[in-house]
Amino acid sequence: MQKPSYRSPITRDRYDAVLFDLDGVVTDTASIHAACWKQMFDEYLQERSTRTGETFRSFDPGADYRLHVDGKPRFDGVRDFLNSRGIDLPEGSQHDPPEAETVGGLGNRKNRLVTRAIEEKGVYAYQGSVQFIHALRGLGCKVAVVSSSENCEAVLKAAKVDGLFEARIDGVTVEEQHLAGKPAPDTFLMAARLLGVEPSRAVIVEDALSGIEAGLAGKFGLVIGVARRDNAEELRRHGAHLVVNDLGELVDGA
């Protein structure tokens, strides 16, 4: 098969590595996460409304997902969304059962839904992203995946793209290394260190607002936004240097 030609602003004289978010950038799993967040929060908010008399207001898979949970470690997402609704729950721990009314419990309830959805529906990798990664590797650029998800390894294997990346930073790494999640730049900075590159010589590719903010906070050389949800202007407003609808746009013949 003829290799696709390359027409991206990423050139080897300027950049040494490209760091990719996973969900919504490499794989189609952002939609799975959004649906599972909505199911988990709506069930909890409905039950809470019945029990306390509070007005039920459902989780918005558009605005609430983008602003409060997208790209963040799941316990941060639980906490930030609940804070937006004025709900203060005990933290609990990451080991809480899914039935617990704690930040840890709700986070694990959502993760149980995601795991089940991946097993039942499977995942696929965006072909434009795969072609783009192959083009980068052909140039000699190093590539890494940086995800807040603890399911990252399973998703990569399910999509058959686990062999494309030289380094992986994910939710397991965040927990083990006590890293701050996005929008803090810590996960991206660790990936750059693992690849042996300076942030100014590395590119971030993200679809989440929190990821765009992390790329800017880490002073990375280029931050590319992927507008899967017709949100190109929103990504630009948050500081993305370049926005595309699909990474195949950066590869001739994609």
CYANA upper distance limits for C-alpha pairs under 8 A (distance plus 0.5 A):
  3 LYS  CA    135 ALA  CA      8.16
  4 PRO  CA    131 GLN  CA      7.74
  4 PRO  CA    135 ALA  CA      7.36
  4 PRO  CA    251 VAL  CA      6.91
  4 PRO  CA    252 ASP  CA      6.49
  4 PRO  CA    253 GLY  CA      6.47
  4 PRO  CA    254 ALA  CA      7.52
  5 SER  CA    135 ALA  CA      7.85
  5 SER  CA    251 VAL  CA      6.59
  5 SER  CA    252 ASP  CA      5.66
  5 SER  CA    253 GLY  CA      7.57
  6 TYR  CA    135 ALA  CA      6.87
  6 TYR  CA    250 LEU  CA      7.34
  6 TYR  CA    251 VAL  CA      5.43
  6 TYR  CA    252 ASP  CA      6.34
  7 ARG  CA    250 LEU  CA      6.09
  7 ARG  CA    251 VAL  CA      6.19
  7 ARG  CA    252 ASP  CA      6.91
  8 SER  CA    250 LEU  CA      5.45
  8 SER  CA    251 VAL  CA      7.38
 10 ILE  CA     14 ARG  CA      7.57
 10 ILE  CA     15 TYR  CA      6.91
 10 ILE  CA    203 VAL  CA      8.50
 11 THR  CA     15 TYR  CA      6.52
 11 THR  CA    139 LEU  CA      8.38
 12 ARG  CA     16 ASP  CA      6.61
 12 ARG  CA    139 LEU  CA      7.37
 12 ARG  CA    140 GLY  CA      7.89
 12 ARG  CA    141 CYS  CA      7.42
 14 ARG  CA    201 ARG  CA      6.90
 15 TYR  CA    141 CYS  CA      8.02
 15 TYR  CA    200 SER  CA      8.39
 15 TYR  CA    201 ARG  CA      4.96
 15 TYR  CA    202 ALA  CA      5.99
 15 TYR  CA    203 VAL  CA      7.63
 15 TYR  CA    221 GLY  CA      8.20
 16 ASP  CA    140 GLY  CA      8.35
 16 ASP  CA    141 CYS  CA      5.72
 16 ASP  CA    142 LYS  CA      6.81
 16 ASP  CA    197 VAL  CA      7.16
 16 ASP  CA    201 ARG  CA      6.08
 16 ASP  CA    202 ALA  CA      6.39
 17 ALA  CA    141 CYS  CA      5.52
 17 ALA  CA    142 LYS  CA      4.92
 17 ALA  CA    143 VAL  CA      6.08
 17 ALA  CA    144 ALA  CA      8.37
 17 ALA  CA    192 ALA  CA      8.28
 17 ALA  CA    195 LEU  CA      8.17
 17 ALA  CA    197 VAL  CA      7.54
 17 ALA  CA    201 ARG  CA      7.40
 17 ALA  CA    202 ALA  CA      5.30
 17 ALA  CA    203 VAL  CA      6.83
 18 VAL  CA    141 CYS  CA      7.52
 18 VAL  CA    142 LYS  CA      6.86
 18 VAL  CA    143 VAL  CA      5.47
 18 VAL  CA    144 ALA  CA      7.10
 18 VAL  CA    202 ALA  CA      6.09
 18 VAL  CA    203 VAL  CA      5.08
 18 VAL  CA    204 ILE  CA      6.51
 18 VAL  CA    205 VAL  CA      7.85
 19 LEU  CA    143 VAL  CA      6.28
 19 LEU  CA    144 ALA  CA      5.36
 19 LEU  CA    145 VAL  CA      6.20
 19 LEU  CA    146 VAL  CA      7.00
 19 LEU  CA    188 PHE  CA      7.70
 19 LEU  CA    191 ALA  CA      7.98
 19 LEU  CA    192 ALA  CA      8.42
 19 LEU  CA    202 ALA  CA      7.77
 19 LEU  CA    203 VAL  CA      6.51
 19 LEU  CA    204 ILE  CA      5.47
 19 LEU  CA    205 VAL  CA      6.70
 20 PHE  CA     25 VAL  CA      7.59
 20 PHE  CA     26 VAL  CA      7.87
 20 PHE  CA    143 VAL  CA      8.00
 20 PHE  CA    144 ALA  CA      6.64
 20 PHE  CA    145 VAL  CA      5.21
 20 PHE  CA    146 VAL  CA      6.31
 20 PHE  CA    204 ILE  CA      6.65
 20 PHE  CA    205 VAL  CA      5.39
 20 PHE  CA    206 GLU  CA      7.03
 21 ASP  CA     25 VAL  CA      6.39
 21 ASP  CA     26 VAL  CA      7.55
 21 ASP  CA    145 VAL  CA      6.24
 21 ASP  CA    146 VAL  CA      5.52
 21 ASP  CA    147 SER  CA      5.90
 21 ASP  CA    204 ILE  CA      8.43
 21 ASP  CA    205 VAL  CA      6.68
 21 ASP  CA    206 GLU  CA      5.84
 21 ASP  CA    207 ASP  CA      8.03
 21 ASP  CA    211 GLY  CA      8.31
 22 LEU  CA     26 VAL  CA      5.51
 22 LEU  CA     27 THR  CA      6.57
 22 LEU  CA    145 VAL  CA      6.88
 22 LEU  CA    146 VAL  CA      7.22
 22 LEU  CA    147 SER  CA      6.16
 22 LEU  CA    152 CYS  CA      7.95
 23 ASP  CA     27 THR  CA      5.87
 23 ASP  CA     28 ASP  CA      6.71
 23 ASP  CA     29 THR  CA      5.47
 23 ASP  CA     30 ALA  CA      5.19
 23 ASP  CA    147 SER  CA      8.10
 24 GLY  CA     28 ASP  CA      5.72
 24 GLY  CA     29 THR  CA      6.55
 24 GLY  CA     30 ALA  CA      5.22
 24 GLY  CA     31 SER  CA      8.07
 24 GLY  CA    207 ASP  CA      6.81
 24 GLY  CA    228 ARG  CA      7.49
 25 VAL  CA    126 TYR  CA      8.13
 25 VAL  CA    129 SER  CA      7.60
 25 VAL  CA    205 VAL  CA      7.90
 25 VAL  CA    206 GLU  CA      6.89
 25 VAL  CA    207 ASP  CA      6.71
 25 VAL  CA    226 VAL  CA      7.17
 26 VAL  CA    125 ALA  CA      6.10
 26 VAL  CA    126 TYR  CA      6.33
 26 VAL  CA    129 SER  CA      6.15
 26 VAL  CA    130 VAL  CA      7.74
 27 THR  CA    123 VAL  CA      7.39
 27 THR  CA    124 TYR  CA      6.18
 27 THR  CA    125 ALA  CA      4.68
 27 THR  CA    126 TYR  CA      6.19
 27 THR  CA    155 VAL  CA      8.49
 27 THR  CA    159 ALA  CA      7.79
 28 ASP  CA     32 ILE  CA      8.25
 28 ASP  CA    123 VAL  CA      6.90
 28 ASP  CA    124 TYR  CA      6.52
 28 ASP  CA    125 ALA  CA      6.82
 28 ASP  CA    126 TYR  CA      7.32
 29 THR  CA     33 HIS  CA      6.81
 29 THR  CA    123 VAL  CA      7.00
 30 ALA  CA     34 ALA  CA      6.65
 31 SER  CA     35 ALA  CA      6.66
 32 ILE  CA     36 CYS  CA      6.65
 32 ILE  CA    114 VAL  CA      7.29
 32 ILE  CA    117 ALA  CA      7.59
 32 ILE  CA    118 ILE  CA      8.41
 33 HIS  CA     37 TRP  CA      6.52
 33 HIS  CA    114 VAL  CA      6.95
 34 ALA  CA     38 LYS  CA      6.74
 34 ALA  CA     61 PRO  CA      6.37
 34 ALA  CA     65 TYR  CA      6.90
 35 ALA  CA     39 GLN  CA      6.69
 35 ALA  CA     61 PRO  CA      7.59
 36 CYS  CA     40 MET  CA      6.53
 36 CYS  CA    110 LYS  CA      6.55
 36 CYS  CA    113 LEU  CA      6.40
 36 CYS  CA    114 VAL  CA      6.62
 37 TRP  CA     41 PHE  CA      6.54
 37 TRP  CA     61 PRO  CA      8.36
 37 TRP  CA     65 TYR  CA      8.27
 37 TRP  CA    110 LYS  CA      6.61
 38 LYS  CA     42 ASP  CA      6.27
 38 LYS  CA     58 SER  CA      8.34
 38 LYS  CA     59 PHE  CA      5.98
 38 LYS  CA     60 ASP  CA      7.66
 38 LYS  CA     61 PRO  CA      6.69
 39 GLN  CA     43 GLU  CA      6.58
 40 MET  CA     44 TYR  CA      6.75
 40 MET  CA    106 LEU  CA      7.96
 40 MET  CA    109 ARG  CA      7.29
 40 MET  CA    110 LYS  CA      6.17
 40 MET  CA    113 LEU  CA      8.43
 41 PHE  CA     45 LEU  CA      6.36
 41 PHE  CA     58 SER  CA      8.12
 41 PHE  CA     59 PHE  CA      6.83
 42 ASP  CA     46 GLN  CA      6.37
 42 ASP  CA     58 SER  CA      5.96
 42 ASP  CA     59 PHE  CA      6.49
 43 GLU  CA     47 GLU  CA      6.66
 44 TYR  CA     48 ARG  CA      6.54
 45 LEU  CA     49 SER  CA      6.48
 45 LEU  CA     56 PHE  CA      6.76
 45 LEU  CA     57 ARG  CA      7.92
 45 LEU  CA     58 SER  CA      7.74
 46 GLN  CA     50 THR  CA      6.76
 46 GLN  CA     56 PHE  CA      6.42
 47 GLU  CA     51 ARG  CA      6.72
 48 ARG  CA     52 THR  CA      6.39
 48 ARG  CA     53 GLY  CA      8.20
 48 ARG  CA     54 GLU  CA      7.75
 49 SER  CA     53 GLY  CA      5.50
 49 SER  CA     54 GLU  CA      5.16
 49 SER  CA     55 THR  CA      6.45
 49 SER  CA     56 PHE  CA      6.05
 50 THR  CA     54 GLU  CA      8.04
 59 PHE  CA     64 ASP  CA      6.88
 60 ASP  CA     64 ASP  CA      5.52
 60 ASP  CA     65 TYR  CA      7.21
 61 PRO  CA     65 TYR  CA      5.62
 61 PRO  CA     66 ARG  CA      8.35
 62 GLY  CA     66 ARG  CA      6.68
 63 ALA  CA     67 LEU  CA      6.43
 64 ASP  CA     68 HIS  CA      6.11
 64 ASP  CA     69 VAL  CA      7.77
 64 ASP  CA     81 PHE  CA      7.75
 65 TYR  CA     69 VAL  CA      5.75
 65 TYR  CA     70 ASP  CA      6.04
 66 ARG  CA     70 ASP  CA      5.66
 66 ARG  CA    208 ALA  CA      7.35
 66 ARG  CA    209 LEU  CA      7.34
 67 LEU  CA    209 LEU  CA      7.90
 68 HIS  CA     77 GLY  CA      6.40
 68 HIS  CA     80 ASP  CA      6.13
 68 HIS  CA     81 PHE  CA      5.77
 68 HIS  CA     84 SER  CA      8.50
 69 VAL  CA     73 PRO  CA      8.42
 69 VAL  CA     74 ARG  CA      7.67
 69 VAL  CA     76 ASP  CA      7.91
 69 VAL  CA     77 GLY  CA      4.61
 69 VAL  CA     78 VAL  CA      7.63
 69 VAL  CA     80 ASP  CA      7.68
 69 VAL  CA     81 PHE  CA      7.39
 70 ASP  CA     77 GLY  CA      7.94
 70 ASP  CA    208 ALA  CA      6.30
 70 ASP  CA    209 LEU  CA      7.97
 70 ASP  CA    210 SER  CA      7.53
 71 GLY  CA    147 SER  CA      7.83
 71 GLY  CA    148 SER  CA      6.64
 71 GLY  CA    182 LYS  CA      7.06
 71 GLY  CA    208 ALA  CA      6.07
 71 GLY  CA    209 LEU  CA      8.19
 71 GLY  CA    210 SER  CA      6.50
 71 GLY  CA    211 GLY  CA      6.74
 72 LYS  CA     76 ASP  CA      6.74
 72 LYS  CA     77 GLY  CA      6.33
 72 LYS  CA    148 SER  CA      6.22
 72 LYS  CA    181 GLY  CA      6.47
 72 LYS  CA    182 LYS  CA      5.84
 72 LYS  CA    183 PRO  CA      7.77
 72 LYS  CA    210 SER  CA      7.50
 73 PRO  CA     77 GLY  CA      6.77
 73 PRO  CA    148 SER  CA      5.33
 73 PRO  CA    149 SER  CA      7.03
 73 PRO  CA    171 GLY  CA      7.05
 73 PRO  CA    181 GLY  CA      6.37
 73 PRO  CA    182 LYS  CA      7.95
 74 ARG  CA     78 VAL  CA      6.70
 74 ARG  CA    107 GLY  CA      6.28
 74 ARG  CA    148 SER  CA      8.04
 74 ARG  CA    149 SER  CA      7.94
 75 PHE  CA     79 ARG  CA      6.69
 75 PHE  CA    103 VAL  CA      6.74
 75 PHE  CA    104 GLY  CA      6.83
 75 PHE  CA    107 GLY  CA      5.88
 76 ASP  CA     80 ASP  CA      6.46
 76 ASP  CA    181 GLY  CA      8.45
 77 GLY  CA     81 PHE  CA      6.55
 78 VAL  CA     82 LEU  CA      6.63
 78 VAL  CA    103 VAL  CA      6.63
 78 VAL  CA    106 LEU  CA      7.48
 78 VAL  CA    107 GLY  CA      6.72
 79 ARG  CA     83 ASN  CA      6.57
 79 ARG  CA    103 VAL  CA      6.82
 80 ASP  CA     84 SER  CA      6.79
 81 PHE  CA     85 ARG  CA      7.16
 82 LEU  CA     86 GLY  CA      6.73
 82 LEU  CA     87 ILE  CA      5.47
 82 LEU  CA     88 ASP  CA      7.26
 83 ASN  CA     87 ILE  CA      6.04
 83 ASN  CA     88 ASP  CA      7.13
 89 LEU  CA    101 GLU  CA      7.69
 89 LEU  CA    102 THR  CA      6.02
 89 LEU  CA    103 VAL  CA      6.85
 90 PRO  CA    101 GLU  CA      8.23
 90 PRO  CA    102 THR  CA      5.58
 90 PRO  CA    103 VAL  CA      6.90
 91 GLU  CA    102 THR  CA      5.99
 91 GLU  CA    103 VAL  CA      5.36
 91 GLU  CA    104 GLY  CA      6.67
 92 GLY  CA     96 ASP  CA      6.95
 92 GLY  CA    102 THR  CA      5.87
 92 GLY  CA    103 VAL  CA      6.71
 92 GLY  CA    104 GLY  CA      5.86
 92 GLY  CA    105 GLY  CA      7.72
 93 SER  CA    103 VAL  CA      8.07
 93 SER  CA    104 GLY  CA      5.45
 93 SER  CA    105 GLY  CA      8.11
 94 GLN  CA    104 GLY  CA      5.45
 94 GLN  CA    105 GLY  CA      7.96
 94 GLN  CA    107 GLY  CA      8.47
 94 GLN  CA    108 ASN  CA      7.90
 95 HIS  CA    104 GLY  CA      7.49
 95 HIS  CA    105 GLY  CA      8.34
 96 ASP  CA    100 ALA  CA      6.85
 96 ASP  CA    102 THR  CA      8.31
 96 ASP  CA    104 GLY  CA      6.09
 96 ASP  CA    105 GLY  CA      5.51
 96 ASP  CA    108 ASN  CA      7.86
 97 PRO  CA    104 GLY  CA      8.44
 97 PRO  CA    105 GLY  CA      5.96
 97 PRO  CA    108 ASN  CA      7.44
 97 PRO  CA    109 ARG  CA      8.30
 98 PRO  CA    104 GLY  CA      8.34
 98 PRO  CA    105 GLY  CA      4.98
 98 PRO  CA    106 LEU  CA      6.51
 98 PRO  CA    107 GLY  CA      7.97
 98 PRO  CA    108 ASN  CA      5.57
 98 PRO  CA    109 ARG  CA      4.79
 98 PRO  CA    112 ARG  CA      8.31
 99 GLU  CA    105 GLY  CA      6.57
 99 GLU  CA    106 LEU  CA      7.97
 99 GLU  CA    109 ARG  CA      7.57
100 ALA  CA    104 GLY  CA      8.18
100 ALA  CA    105 GLY  CA      5.09
100 ALA  CA    106 LEU  CA      7.49
101 GLU  CA    105 GLY  CA      6.40
101 GLU  CA    106 LEU  CA      7.15
102 THR  CA    106 LEU  CA      6.65
103 VAL  CA    107 GLY  CA      6.61
104 GLY  CA    108 ASN  CA      6.67
105 GLY  CA    109 ARG  CA      6.59
106 LEU  CA    110 LYS  CA      6.78
107 GLY  CA    111 ASN  CA      6.79
108 ASN  CA    112 ARG  CA      6.61
109 ARG  CA    113 LEU  CA      7.13
110 LYS  CA    114 VAL  CA      6.89
111 ASN  CA    115 THR  CA      6.63
112 ARG  CA    116 ARG  CA      6.75
113 LEU  CA    117 ALA  CA      6.64
114 VAL  CA    118 ILE  CA      6.66
115 THR  CA    119 GLU  CA      6.78
115 THR  CA    151 ASN  CA      8.12
116 ARG  CA    120 GLU  CA      6.64
117 ALA  CA    121 LYS  CA      6.19
117 ALA  CA    122 GLY  CA      7.88
118 ILE  CA    122 GLY  CA      5.32
118 ILE  CA    123 VAL  CA      7.02
118 ILE  CA    155 VAL  CA      8.19
122 GLY  CA    158 ALA  CA      7.21
122 GLY  CA    159 ALA  CA      8.32
123 VAL  CA    155 VAL  CA      7.45
123 VAL  CA    158 ALA  CA      6.74
123 VAL  CA    159 ALA  CA      6.07
124 TYR  CA    158 ALA  CA      8.00
124 TYR  CA    159 ALA  CA      5.28
125 ALA  CA    129 SER  CA      7.90
125 ALA  CA    130 VAL  CA      7.54
125 ALA  CA    159 ALA  CA      6.10
125 ALA  CA    160 LYS  CA      8.42
125 ALA  CA    161 VAL  CA      7.86
126 TYR  CA    130 VAL  CA      6.92
127 GLN  CA    131 GLN  CA      6.61
127 GLN  CA    248 GLY  CA      7.91
128 GLY  CA    132 PHE  CA      6.59
128 GLY  CA    246 ASP  CA      6.88
128 GLY  CA    247 LEU  CA      5.70
128 GLY  CA    248 GLY  CA      4.22
128 GLY  CA    249 GLU  CA      7.97
128 GLY  CA    251 VAL  CA      8.31
128 GLY  CA    254 ALA  CA      6.79
129 SER  CA    133 ILE  CA      6.66
129 SER  CA    246 ASP  CA      7.84
129 SER  CA    247 LEU  CA      5.68
129 SER  CA    248 GLY  CA      6.64
130 VAL  CA    134 HIS  CA      6.76
131 GLN  CA    135 ALA  CA      6.66
131 GLN  CA    248 GLY  CA      7.30
131 GLN  CA    251 VAL  CA      7.67
131 GLN  CA    254 ALA  CA      7.68
132 PHE  CA    136 LEU  CA      6.74
132 PHE  CA    247 LEU  CA      6.82
132 PHE  CA    248 GLY  CA      6.78
132 PHE  CA    250 LEU  CA      7.45
132 PHE  CA    251 VAL  CA      6.61
133 ILE  CA    137 ARG  CA      6.69
133 ILE  CA    143 VAL  CA      8.01
133 ILE  CA    164 LEU  CA      8.00
134 HIS  CA    138 GLY  CA      6.61
134 HIS  CA    164 LEU  CA      8.45
135 ALA  CA    139 LEU  CA      6.96
135 ALA  CA    251 VAL  CA      8.03
136 LEU  CA    140 GLY  CA      7.03
136 LEU  CA    141 CYS  CA      5.88
136 LEU  CA    142 LYS  CA      8.16
136 LEU  CA    143 VAL  CA      8.35
137 ARG  CA    141 CYS  CA      5.73
137 ARG  CA    142 LYS  CA      7.07
137 ARG  CA    143 VAL  CA      7.91
142 LYS  CA    165 PHE  CA      8.48
142 LYS  CA    166 GLU  CA      7.36
142 LYS  CA    195 LEU  CA      7.55
143 VAL  CA    164 LEU  CA      8.24
143 VAL  CA    165 PHE  CA      5.91
143 VAL  CA    166 GLU  CA      6.38
143 VAL  CA    167 ALA  CA      7.65
144 ALA  CA    165 PHE  CA      5.50
144 ALA  CA    166 GLU  CA      6.09
144 ALA  CA    167 ALA  CA      5.20
144 ALA  CA    168 ARG  CA      6.23
144 ALA  CA    169 ILE  CA      8.35
144 ALA  CA    191 ALA  CA      7.29
144 ALA  CA    195 LEU  CA      8.50
145 VAL  CA    165 PHE  CA      7.01
145 VAL  CA    167 ALA  CA      7.03
145 VAL  CA    168 ARG  CA      5.51
145 VAL  CA    169 ILE  CA      6.85
145 VAL  CA    170 ASP  CA      8.44
146 VAL  CA    168 ARG  CA      6.52
146 VAL  CA    169 ILE  CA      5.28
146 VAL  CA    170 ASP  CA      6.33
146 VAL  CA    187 THR  CA      7.20
146 VAL  CA    188 PHE  CA      6.99
146 VAL  CA    191 ALA  CA      7.66
147 SER  CA    152 CYS  CA      7.18
147 SER  CA    169 ILE  CA      6.72
147 SER  CA    170 ASP  CA      5.10
147 SER  CA    171 GLY  CA      7.09
148 SER  CA    152 CYS  CA      8.48
148 SER  CA    170 ASP  CA      5.67
148 SER  CA    171 GLY  CA      5.07
148 SER  CA    174 VAL  CA      8.00
148 SER  CA    181 GLY  CA      7.36
148 SER  CA    182 LYS  CA      8.13
149 SER  CA    170 ASP  CA      6.22
149 SER  CA    171 GLY  CA      5.17
149 SER  CA    172 VAL  CA      8.21
150 GLU  CA    170 ASP  CA      6.52
150 GLU  CA    171 GLY  CA      4.69
150 GLU  CA    172 VAL  CA      5.77
151 ASN  CA    155 VAL  CA      6.61
151 ASN  CA    171 GLY  CA      8.14
152 CYS  CA    156 LEU  CA      6.67
152 CYS  CA    170 ASP  CA      6.70
152 CYS  CA    171 GLY  CA      8.08
153 GLU  CA    157 LYS  CA      6.76
153 GLU  CA    162 ASP  CA      7.80
154 ALA  CA    158 ALA  CA      6.54
155 VAL  CA    159 ALA  CA      6.60
156 LEU  CA    160 LYS  CA      6.49
156 LEU  CA    161 VAL  CA      5.79
156 LEU  CA    162 ASP  CA      5.21
157 LYS  CA    161 VAL  CA      6.72
157 LYS  CA    162 ASP  CA      5.77
166 GLU  CA    195 LEU  CA      8.21
167 ALA  CA    191 ALA  CA      7.31
167 ALA  CA    194 LEU  CA      7.50
167 ALA  CA    195 LEU  CA      7.65
168 ARG  CA    191 ALA  CA      7.71
169 ILE  CA    173 THR  CA      6.29
169 ILE  CA    174 VAL  CA      8.07
169 ILE  CA    187 THR  CA      7.05
169 ILE  CA    188 PHE  CA      8.47
169 ILE  CA    190 MET  CA      8.20
169 ILE  CA    191 ALA  CA      6.86
170 ASP  CA    174 VAL  CA      6.81
170 ASP  CA    187 THR  CA      8.45
171 GLY  CA    175 GLU  CA      6.81
172 VAL  CA    176 GLU  CA      6.67
173 THR  CA    177 GLN  CA      6.25
173 THR  CA    178 HIS  CA      8.37
173 THR  CA    179 LEU  CA      8.26
174 VAL  CA    178 HIS  CA      6.01
174 VAL  CA    179 LEU  CA      5.28
174 VAL  CA    180 ALA  CA      7.53
174 VAL  CA    181 GLY  CA      7.50
174 VAL  CA    187 THR  CA      7.79
175 GLU  CA    179 LEU  CA      7.29
179 LEU  CA    186 ASP  CA      6.64
179 LEU  CA    187 THR  CA      7.28
180 ALA  CA    184 ALA  CA      6.45
180 ALA  CA    185 PRO  CA      8.26
180 ALA  CA    186 ASP  CA      6.45
180 ALA  CA    187 THR  CA      7.87
181 GLY  CA    185 PRO  CA      7.95
181 GLY  CA    186 ASP  CA      7.34
181 GLY  CA    187 THR  CA      7.19
182 LYS  CA    186 ASP  CA      8.08
182 LYS  CA    187 THR  CA      7.94
182 LYS  CA    210 SER  CA      6.05
182 LYS  CA    211 GLY  CA      6.36
182 LYS  CA    213 GLU  CA      8.29
182 LYS  CA    214 ALA  CA      6.23
183 PRO  CA    210 SER  CA      4.90
183 PRO  CA    211 GLY  CA      6.26
183 PRO  CA    212 ILE  CA      8.16
183 PRO  CA    213 GLU  CA      5.97
183 PRO  CA    214 ALA  CA      4.95
184 ALA  CA    213 GLU  CA      8.13
184 ALA  CA    214 ALA  CA      5.60
184 ALA  CA    217 ALA  CA      7.47
184 ALA  CA    218 GLY  CA      8.47
185 PRO  CA    189 LEU  CA      6.58
185 PRO  CA    214 ALA  CA      4.86
185 PRO  CA    215 GLY  CA      6.74
185 PRO  CA    217 ALA  CA      6.41
185 PRO  CA    218 GLY  CA      5.56
186 ASP  CA    190 MET  CA      6.64
186 ASP  CA    218 GLY  CA      8.25
187 THR  CA    191 ALA  CA      6.84
188 PHE  CA    192 ALA  CA      6.76
188 PHE  CA    214 ALA  CA      8.19
188 PHE  CA    215 GLY  CA      7.87
188 PHE  CA    218 GLY  CA      8.10
189 LEU  CA    193 ARG  CA      6.77
189 LEU  CA    199 PRO  CA      7.46
189 LEU  CA    218 GLY  CA      7.31
190 MET  CA    194 LEU  CA      6.70
191 ALA  CA    195 LEU  CA      6.80
192 ALA  CA    196 GLY  CA      6.56
192 ALA  CA    197 VAL  CA      5.81
192 ALA  CA    198 GLU  CA      7.00
192 ALA  CA    199 PRO  CA      6.93
192 ALA  CA    202 ALA  CA      7.82
193 ARG  CA    197 VAL  CA      6.60
193 ARG  CA    198 GLU  CA      7.94
197 VAL  CA    201 ARG  CA      7.04
197 VAL  CA    202 ALA  CA      7.44
198 GLU  CA    202 ALA  CA      7.10
199 PRO  CA    203 VAL  CA      8.32
199 PRO  CA    218 GLY  CA      7.42
199 PRO  CA    219 LYS  CA      6.84
199 PRO  CA    220 PHE  CA      5.10
199 PRO  CA    221 GLY  CA      6.94
200 SER  CA    219 LYS  CA      6.87
200 SER  CA    220 PHE  CA      5.21
200 SER  CA    221 GLY  CA      4.70
200 SER  CA    222 LEU  CA      8.38
201 ARG  CA    220 PHE  CA      7.53
201 ARG  CA    221 GLY  CA      6.12
202 ALA  CA    220 PHE  CA      6.34
202 ALA  CA    221 GLY  CA      6.10
202 ALA  CA    222 LEU  CA      7.45
203 VAL  CA    220 PHE  CA      6.71
203 VAL  CA    221 GLY  CA      6.30
203 VAL  CA    222 LEU  CA      5.25
203 VAL  CA    223 VAL  CA      6.34
203 VAL  CA    224 ILE  CA      7.97
204 ILE  CA    212 ILE  CA      8.39
204 ILE  CA    215 GLY  CA      6.55
204 ILE  CA    220 PHE  CA      7.55
204 ILE  CA    222 LEU  CA      6.80
204 ILE  CA    223 VAL  CA      5.25
204 ILE  CA    224 ILE  CA      6.53
205 VAL  CA    223 VAL  CA      6.58
205 VAL  CA    224 ILE  CA      5.26
205 VAL  CA    225 GLY  CA      6.48
205 VAL  CA    226 VAL  CA      7.69
206 GLU  CA    211 GLY  CA      6.20
206 GLU  CA    212 ILE  CA      6.66
206 GLU  CA    223 VAL  CA      8.13
206 GLU  CA    224 ILE  CA      6.80
206 GLU  CA    225 GLY  CA      5.60
206 GLU  CA    226 VAL  CA      6.49
207 ASP  CA    211 GLY  CA      7.62
207 ASP  CA    212 ILE  CA      8.03
207 ASP  CA    225 GLY  CA      5.87
207 ASP  CA    226 VAL  CA      5.21
207 ASP  CA    227 ALA  CA      6.66
207 ASP  CA    228 ARG  CA      7.66
207 ASP  CA    235 LEU  CA      8.37
208 ALA  CA    212 ILE  CA      6.90
208 ALA  CA    225 GLY  CA      8.39
209 LEU  CA    213 GLU  CA      6.75
209 LEU  CA    235 LEU  CA      6.98
209 LEU  CA    238 HIS  CA      7.18
210 SER  CA    214 ALA  CA      6.68
211 GLY  CA    215 GLY  CA      6.72
212 ILE  CA    216 LEU  CA      6.93
212 ILE  CA    223 VAL  CA      7.18
212 ILE  CA    224 ILE  CA      8.34
212 ILE  CA    225 GLY  CA      7.53
212 ILE  CA    235 LEU  CA      7.94
212 ILE  CA    238 HIS  CA      7.30
212 ILE  CA    239 GLY  CA      7.27
212 ILE  CA    240 ALA  CA      6.65
213 GLU  CA    217 ALA  CA      6.57
213 GLU  CA    238 HIS  CA      7.28
213 GLU  CA    239 GLY  CA      7.70
214 ALA  CA    218 GLY  CA      6.63
215 GLY  CA    219 LYS  CA      6.95
215 GLY  CA    220 PHE  CA      6.23
215 GLY  CA    223 VAL  CA      6.63
216 LEU  CA    220 PHE  CA      6.75
216 LEU  CA    223 VAL  CA      7.70
216 LEU  CA    239 GLY  CA      7.77
222 LEU  CA    241 HIS  CA      6.91
223 VAL  CA    240 ALA  CA      5.83
223 VAL  CA    241 HIS  CA      5.93
223 VAL  CA    242 LEU  CA      7.22
224 ILE  CA    240 ALA  CA      6.17
224 ILE  CA    241 HIS  CA      6.49
224 ILE  CA    242 LEU  CA      5.37
224 ILE  CA    243 VAL  CA      6.17
224 ILE  CA    244 VAL  CA      8.15
225 GLY  CA    232 ALA  CA      8.15
225 GLY  CA    235 LEU  CA      6.65
225 GLY  CA    236 ARG  CA      8.24
225 GLY  CA    240 ALA  CA      6.13
225 GLY  CA    241 HIS  CA      8.17
225 GLY  CA    242 LEU  CA      6.69
225 GLY  CA    243 VAL  CA      5.06
225 GLY  CA    244 VAL  CA      6.92
226 VAL  CA    232 ALA  CA      8.11
226 VAL  CA    243 VAL  CA      6.29
226 VAL  CA    244 VAL  CA      5.68
226 VAL  CA    245 ASN  CA      5.97
226 VAL  CA    246 ASP  CA      6.75
226 VAL  CA    247 LEU  CA      7.77
227 ALA  CA    231 ASN  CA      5.85
227 ALA  CA    232 ALA  CA      5.61
227 ALA  CA    235 LEU  CA      7.89
227 ALA  CA    243 VAL  CA      7.26
227 ALA  CA    244 VAL  CA      6.56
227 ALA  CA    245 ASN  CA      5.22
227 ALA  CA    246 ASP  CA      7.80
228 ARG  CA    245 ASN  CA      6.31
228 ARG  CA    246 ASP  CA      7.76
230 ASP  CA    245 ASN  CA      8.33
231 ASN  CA    235 LEU  CA      6.88
232 ALA  CA    236 ARG  CA      6.81
232 ALA  CA    243 VAL  CA      6.73
232 ALA  CA    244 VAL  CA      7.97
232 ALA  CA    245 ASN  CA      8.16
233 GLU  CA    237 ARG  CA      6.60
234 GLU  CA    238 HIS  CA      6.85
235 LEU  CA    239 GLY  CA      7.08
235 LEU  CA    240 ALA  CA      6.22
235 LEU  CA    243 VAL  CA      7.73
236 ARG  CA    240 ALA  CA      5.30
236 ARG  CA    241 HIS  CA      7.44
236 ARG  CA    242 LEU  CA      8.02
236 ARG  CA    243 VAL  CA      7.52
244 VAL  CA    249 GLU  CA      7.48
245 ASN  CA    249 GLU  CA      8.17
247 LEU  CA    251 VAL  CA      7.95
248 GLY  CA    252 ASP  CA      8.24
248 GLY  CA    254 ALA  CA      5.72
249 GLU  CA    254 ALA  CA      7.52
